[in-house]
Amino acid sequence: MDINDLINERHGNFTHLKKLIVSINLMPGISKSSFDHITEKLLQHLEKGVDKNKLKIVIETELCLTYGLYTYEFNSEELSETIFDWWKNH
């Protein structure tokens, strides 16, 4: 695989993960580009081989600290499961 193939694959992964995150509808009305930060953060962890528990912590941290949500406003267990399953099956 050459560098262009790797770049295209990563871009495709980013795009699919972002669509998945947006489809969950965590924050209705927020622009899709607002999810770029969490998408990049999660993709980096997935590429490094993160496990479900660590992914859950990353999701909680990002949604609370970066986006200002409270933990009762989302189900981090379900989100991490959905994202982890997508990664394993994509």
N, C-alpha and C positions, 0 to 999 in steps of 0.2 A: 504494500500500500504506500503510495507516495504522499507527500505533504498535503497536496490539494485534496486527496481523498479523505485524509484525516480531518482537515478543516471542514470539508463538506459534511462528513459524518457528525462532527461535533455541533455544527450549526443546525443540522437536522434534529439532533438530540435536544438541543436547547429549545428549538421551536416546538417540538412535540411536548416537552416537559412544561413549557410555558402555557401551551394550550390546555394541558391537563390541569394545571394550577388555576388558570382563569375559569375553566369549566366548573370548578368546585364552588365558585361564587362566594368566596370568603368575604369580600368587600364589594358589594354591588355599587356600581357607579364610579369606581376607581378606574383610571385608564389602564389599559392592558400593559403599557410600557412601565407602569409602576411595579409590575411583578418581575421585571428584569433582574433586580438585585437578588431576590430570593431564589429565582430560577438558577442564576449563576452559582450561587452559594450551594444549593442542593446538588446541582450537576457536578460541581467540583468534588463534593463528598462522595457521590455515587461513583465517580470515576476512580476514586481512591479505594473503593471497596468497603464503604461504610456498612455497618450492620443496621438492622431495623431500630434498635434502641438508640443508637447514636443519631440516626436520622430523625427520630422523634424529638430528641433534645434540640437538634439544629432547627427543626421546624418551630418548636415552642419558642426558642430564643429569638429567632428572626421575626416571627409574627408578633411577639410581645415587644421586643426592644425596637425593632426597625419600623413596624407598622402600627404599633400602639394598641394592639388587641389584648384582651384579657384571656386567660386560658379557658375560661368557661364559654368563650365565644366560638371556639372551634374544637374539634376532636383530633388531637395530635396523633392518637393511636390509629385512627382511621386514615388520616392523611398520610402518615408514614407507610402504612400498609399499602395504600393505593399507589403511592409513588414508587415504593420498593418493588411491588409487583410489576408495575409498568417497566421499570428498569430491567428486571430479570427477564421479561418476556418481549422486549422490543427488538 
